[in-house]
Amino acid sequence: MSISEFIKKIEGEIEELTPGTLKPDTKYRTMEGWSSMHALIIVALVDTDYNVTITGEDLRSCQTITDLFNIIKSRV
């Protein structure tokens, strides 16, 4: 798993995101239009694609896509 693959998966799941929008240093929770629905989409994506469970607390503790990626990678 690479961060670029992870980003592509997120962009593919969230319809509002144009491919290429997210970068490793993107502070996803402060993006315009971010909502709890997007958080649920990410939780489901991670569970389905990586067989890793992340919590709301995990999402709140992360600032960037890289932070989230590192949590997931540590649990794979």
C-alpha positions as YAML, in Angstrom:
chain: A
units: angstrom
residues:
- id: 1
  name: MET
  ca: [0.00, 0.00, 0.00]
- id: 2
  name: SER
  ca: [1.32, 3.41, -0.94]
- id: 3
  name: ILE
  ca: [-0.02, 6.79, 0.04]
- id: 4
  name: SER
  ca: [-0.76, 7.64, -3.59]
- id: 5
  name: GLU
  ca: [-2.91, 4.49, -3.92]
- id: 6
  name: PHE
  ca: [-4.65, 5.37, -0.66]
- id: 7
  name: ILE
  ca: [-5.39, 8.90, -1.89]
- id: 8
  name: LYS
  ca: [-6.79, 7.58, -5.18]
- id: 9
  name: LYS
  ca: [-9.13, 5.27, -3.28]
- id: 10
  name: ILE
  ca: [-10.43, 8.12, -1.13]
- id: 11
  name: GLU
  ca: [-10.91, 10.36, -4.16]
- id: 12
  name: GLY
  ca: [-12.75, 7.52, -5.90]
- id: 13
  name: GLU
  ca: [-15.16, 7.07, -3.00]
- id: 14
  name: ILE
  ca: [-15.97, 10.71, -2.29]
- id: 15
  name: GLU
  ca: [-17.87, 11.99, -5.30]
- id: 16
  name: GLU
  ca: [-17.28, 15.65, -4.49]
- id: 17
  name: LEU
  ca: [-13.49, 15.27, -4.78]
- id: 18
  name: THR
  ca: [-11.87, 15.88, -8.12]
- id: 19
  name: PRO
  ca: [-9.01, 13.44, -8.72]
- id: 20
  name: GLY
  ca: [-5.75, 15.13, -7.80]
- id: 21
  name: THR
  ca: [-7.35, 17.26, -5.08]
- id: 22
  name: LEU
  ca: [-5.88, 15.40, -2.12]
- id: 23
  name: LYS
  ca: [-2.18, 15.52, -1.31]
- id: 24
  name: PRO
  ca: [-0.35, 13.77, 1.53]
- id: 25
  name: ASP
  ca: [-0.25, 17.03, 3.52]
- id: 26
  name: THR
  ca: [-3.94, 17.88, 2.95]
- id: 27
  name: LYS
  ca: [-5.74, 18.68, 6.20]
- id: 28
  name: TYR
  ca: [-8.82, 16.76, 5.18]
- id: 29
  name: ARG
  ca: [-11.04, 17.65, 8.15]
- id: 30
  name: THR
  ca: [-10.80, 21.36, 7.33]
- id: 31
  name: MET
  ca: [-11.60, 20.95, 3.65]
- id: 32
  name: GLU
  ca: [-14.62, 22.85, 2.39]
- id: 33
  name: GLY
  ca: [-17.67, 20.60, 2.51]
- id: 34
  name: TRP
  ca: [-16.12, 18.02, 4.89]
- id: 35
  name: SER
  ca: [-18.83, 16.28, 6.86]
- id: 36
  name: SER
  ca: [-19.44, 13.30, 9.08]
- id: 37
  name: MET
  ca: [-20.65, 11.45, 5.98]
- id: 38
  name: HIS
  ca: [-17.15, 11.72, 4.53]
- id: 39
  name: ALA
  ca: [-15.73, 10.33, 7.76]
- id: 40
  name: LEU
  ca: [-18.07, 7.35, 7.50]
- id: 41
  name: ILE
  ca: [-17.04, 6.79, 3.89]
- id: 42
  name: ILE
  ca: [-13.37, 6.70, 4.92]
- id: 43
  name: VAL
  ca: [-14.08, 4.35, 7.85]
- id: 44
  name: ALA
  ca: [-15.95, 1.97, 5.51]
- id: 45
  name: LEU
  ca: [-13.26, 2.21, 2.82]
- id: 46
  name: VAL
  ca: [-10.50, 1.37, 5.28]
- id: 47
  name: ASP
  ca: [-12.48, -1.53, 6.72]
- id: 48
  name: THR
  ca: [-13.37, -2.98, 3.32]
- id: 49
  name: ASP
  ca: [-10.11, -2.43, 1.44]
- id: 50
  name: TYR
  ca: [-7.55, -2.86, 4.23]
- id: 51
  name: ASN
  ca: [-9.44, -4.90, 6.84]
- id: 52
  name: VAL
  ca: [-8.50, -2.27, 9.43]
- id: 53
  name: THR
  ca: [-10.88, -0.67, 11.90]
- id: 54
  name: ILE
  ca: [-10.46, 3.03, 12.54]
- id: 55
  name: THR
  ca: [-12.52, 5.02, 14.99]
- id: 56
  name: GLY
  ca: [-13.86, 8.52, 15.15]
- id: 57
  name: GLU
  ca: [-11.11, 9.24, 17.65]
- id: 58
  name: ASP
  ca: [-8.53, 8.05, 15.11]
- id: 59
  name: LEU
  ca: [-9.98, 10.47, 12.55]
- id: 60
  name: ARG
  ca: [-10.03, 13.33, 15.07]
- id: 61
  name: SER
  ca: [-6.43, 12.70, 16.08]
- id: 62
  name: CYS
  ca: [-5.20, 12.97, 12.50]
- id: 63
  name: GLN
  ca: [-4.47, 16.29, 10.88]
- id: 64
  name: THR
  ca: [-3.41, 15.19, 7.41]
- id: 65
  name: ILE
  ca: [-3.91, 12.37, 4.94]
- id: 66
  name: THR
  ca: [-0.40, 11.18, 5.86]
- id: 67
  name: ASP
  ca: [-1.36, 10.95, 9.54]
- id: 68
  name: LEU
  ca: [-4.37, 8.82, 8.65]
- id: 69
  name: PHE
  ca: [-2.34, 6.69, 6.26]
- id: 70
  name: ASN
  ca: [0.26, 6.02, 8.96]
- id: 71
  name: ILE
  ca: [-2.38, 4.84, 11.44]
- id: 72
  name: ILE
  ca: [-3.83, 2.45, 8.88]
- id: 73
  name: LYS
  ca: [-0.42, 1.20, 7.78]
- id: 74
  name: SER
  ca: [0.55, 0.48, 11.40]
- id: 75
  name: ARG
  ca: [-2.52, -1.75, 11.77]
- id: 76
  name: VAL
  ca: [-2.30, -3.72, 8.54]
...
